[in-house]
Amino acid sequence: MTIHIGAEPGQIAETVLMPGDPYRAKWAAETFLDDPKLVNEVRGMLGFTGTWKGHPVTIQGSGMGMPSLSIYANELTRDYGAKTLIRIGSCGAMQPDIKVRDLVLAMTATTLSTPSRGIFGDLNFAPCADWGLLQAAAAEARNHNVATHVGGIYSSDVFYDERPDLNEQMVRHGVLAVEMEAAELYILAARHKLRALAVLTVSDHLLTGDALPSEEREKSFGQMVEIALAAAFAG
Ligand code: HPA
């Protein structure tokens, strides 16, 4: 047990999928894993461990935002030995050629700040995805008939953004989409020698105001789980 995860030693797999929403973790585990078992319910941040094609997998909610994800990613890694962390979540598109429902694979993530800011000081560290996972996810996405975009995203600390001027600069510099977790996930992966990737579905569009209807969110989410699992165990 850790402060935020109630699992016993050995109950967490080396491969962990991390949706923001704990109920998505439950749905994904019950839908895609064999023999899923609840391994964490501290603070309602549900985590389940089961197997996929015989491989042990944990699906653990991360909560929203980098401070929350950082707590779970640190404990999963340091205390339970997790080695591959794949975020599955939603994002808001920032480019005109990206549409709601499209898939975004985050190669890197721009930020204003992350929980690791204090370590880096003046340094602008460039967080990046694991190349093997990124390549495998892009290959798997071709089996899913979904428009897929690979590139830089923005990991924001705020959902209700008060800096449209910054968004303008990101649009201008080709940032694909905004979400709230990937940058710190990638920084922790660099620090702890993990493999990490963020697989994201476009749930809304910052330029057009389009939004994914709620009944379609489950389908898109299932697709991300399949892509993340295939990428984790490719090759
Ligand atoms: N902002 C931040 N995070 C998000 C958004 C957004 O517009 N859409 C989905 N996740």
Boltz pocket constraint, residues with backbone or C-beta under 6 A from the ligand:
constraints:
  - pocket:
      binder: B
      contacts: [[A, 90], [A, 91], [A, 92], [A, 156], [A, 158], [A, 159], [A, 178], [A, 179], [A, 180], [A, 203], [A, 204]]
      max_distance: 6.0
